Amino acid sequence: MVNSRNKGAAFERDIVNALKLFCSNYDAQIHISRNFEQQFKEGQADINFLNYAIECKRYGEGKGLQASWWNQVCNAAGEDRIPVLVFKYNRADIQVALPLWGILEDEPKDNEKIFICKWPEFIHIIKKNKIFQAYVETR
């Protein structure tokens, strides 16, 4: 039997490592790590990166975005950060959900308007993030 806590922690580490690799490709010195507080305090994101609050979900069976996951990451993001849900089911690609206002500058803040893409497209979104670009430009 698979330990779901270990499976979730391994997925979080995979996402952190993917973000570290992405940043290193641009020589962007950005601290990225799992948020260990989230294991002991409710309302914390799994990963804090730039202005994103990232929640990771890894499940065996299922499909699509689960409303409870989205509500969890929106609560963790608060008013100041962009909620990002990274999720994966067995034999499926990693998918990422974030609000349209986190991508489009003129979009009003509304967490109900959700954009879902695959991991490579999210990496492209990060490249366009003004905070990330500031790290790259300062090197």
C-alpha positions as CSV (number, residue, x, y, z in Angstrom):
1,M,0.0,0.0,0.0
2,V,1.3,3.5,-0.9
3,N,1.7,6.0,1.9
4,S,-0.2,9.0,0.6
5,R,1.7,11.5,2.8
6,N,5.0,10.2,1.3
7,K,3.6,10.3,-2.2
8,G,2.5,13.9,-1.7
9,A,5.9,15.0,-0.2
10,A,7.7,13.3,-3.1
11,F,5.6,15.2,-5.6
12,E,6.3,18.5,-3.7
13,R,10.0,17.7,-3.9
14,D,9.7,17.0,-7.6
15,I,8.0,20.3,-8.2
16,V,10.6,22.2,-6.1
17,N,13.4,20.5,-8.1
18,A,11.7,21.4,-11.4
19,L,11.4,25.0,-10.4
20,K,15.1,25.1,-9.2
21,L,16.2,23.6,-12.5
22,F,14.2,26.2,-14.4
23,C,15.7,29.1,-12.3
24,S,19.2,27.8,-12.7
25,N,18.7,27.7,-16.5
26,Y,18.4,31.5,-16.3
27,D,20.9,32.0,-13.5
28,A,18.1,33.4,-11.4
29,Q,19.1,33.1,-7.7
30,I,15.7,32.5,-6.2
31,H,15.2,30.6,-3.0
32,I,12.7,27.8,-3.5
33,S,11.7,25.2,-0.9
34,R,8.9,23.2,0.5
35,N,7.0,24.9,3.3
36,F,7.3,22.5,6.2
37,E,5.1,24.7,8.3
38,Q,2.1,23.6,6.2
39,Q,2.4,20.1,7.9
40,F,1.7,21.7,11.3
41,K,-0.4,24.8,10.5
42,E,-3.5,24.9,8.4
43,G,-3.8,27.5,5.7
44,Q,-0.3,27.3,4.5
45,A,0.8,26.7,0.9
46,D,3.1,23.7,0.1
47,I,5.6,25.9,-1.8
48,N,6.1,29.7,-1.8
49,F,7.7,30.9,-5.0
50,L,7.9,34.4,-6.3
51,N,4.4,35.8,-5.8
52,Y,2.8,32.3,-6.1
53,A,1.3,30.2,-3.3
54,I,1.6,26.7,-4.7
55,E,-0.4,23.7,-3.6
56,C,0.6,20.2,-4.9
57,K,-1.8,17.3,-5.2
58,R,-0.8,13.8,-6.4
59,Y,-3.5,11.1,-6.7
60,G,-3.7,7.7,-8.3
61,E,-7.1,7.8,-9.9
62,G,-9.4,10.7,-10.9
63,K,-9.4,13.5,-13.4
64,G,-9.8,17.2,-13.4
65,L,-9.6,20.0,-10.8
66,Q,-11.2,19.3,-7.5
67,A,-13.0,22.2,-6.0
68,S,-11.7,21.5,-2.4
69,W,-8.1,21.7,-3.7
70,W,-8.8,25.0,-5.4
71,N,-10.5,26.4,-2.3
72,Q,-7.5,25.3,-0.2
73,V,-4.9,27.0,-2.4
74,C,-7.0,30.2,-2.6
75,N,-7.2,30.4,1.1
76,A,-3.4,29.8,1.5
77,A,-2.7,32.5,-1.1
78,G,-4.6,35.2,0.8
79,E,-4.9,38.5,-0.9
80,D,-1.3,39.1,-1.7
81,R,-0.3,36.0,-3.7
82,I,-1.4,34.2,-6.8
83,P,-3.0,30.7,-6.0
84,V,-1.4,27.9,-8.1
85,L,-2.6,24.3,-7.9
86,V,-0.3,21.7,-9.4
87,F,-1.9,18.3,-9.7
88,K,-1.2,14.9,-11.2
89,Y,-3.0,11.6,-11.5
90,N,-1.4,8.3,-12.4
91,R,-0.6,8.0,-16.1
92,A,-1.4,11.6,-16.8
93,D,0.6,14.8,-17.3
94,I,1.1,17.3,-14.6
95,Q,-1.6,20.0,-14.8
96,V,-1.5,23.5,-13.3
97,A,-4.5,25.7,-12.4
98,L,-4.3,29.4,-11.7
99,P,-6.7,32.3,-11.9
100,L,-6.8,34.4,-15.1
101,W,-5.9,37.5,-13.1
102,G,-2.6,35.8,-12.3
103,I,-1.8,35.7,-16.0
104,L,-3.5,38.7,-17.6
105,E,-2.6,42.2,-16.2
106,D,-6.0,43.8,-16.9
107,E,-8.1,40.9,-15.6
108,P,-10.0,41.8,-12.3
109,K,-9.2,39.6,-9.3
110,D,-11.6,36.7,-9.5
111,N,-10.5,33.3,-8.4
112,E,-13.5,31.7,-10.0
113,K,-12.1,32.3,-13.5
114,I,-9.5,29.6,-13.7
115,F,-7.0,28.7,-16.4
116,I,-5.7,25.1,-16.5
117,C,-2.6,24.2,-18.5
118,K,0.2,21.6,-18.5
119,W,3.5,22.1,-16.6
120,P,5.5,23.4,-19.6
121,E,2.9,26.1,-20.3
122,F,3.1,27.1,-16.6
123,I,6.9,27.4,-16.9
124,H,6.3,29.8,-19.9
125,I,3.9,31.8,-17.7
126,I,6.6,32.1,-15.0
127,K,9.1,33.4,-17.7
128,K,6.7,36.3,-18.3
129,N,6.3,37.0,-14.5
130,K,7.6,40.5,-13.8
131,I,9.2,39.4,-10.5
132,F,11.0,36.5,-12.2
133,Q,12.2,38.9,-15.0
134,A,13.6,41.2,-12.4
135,Y,15.8,38.4,-11.0
136,V,17.0,37.6,-14.5
137,E,17.7,41.2,-15.5
138,T,19.8,41.8,-12.3
139,R,22.3,39.1,-13.1
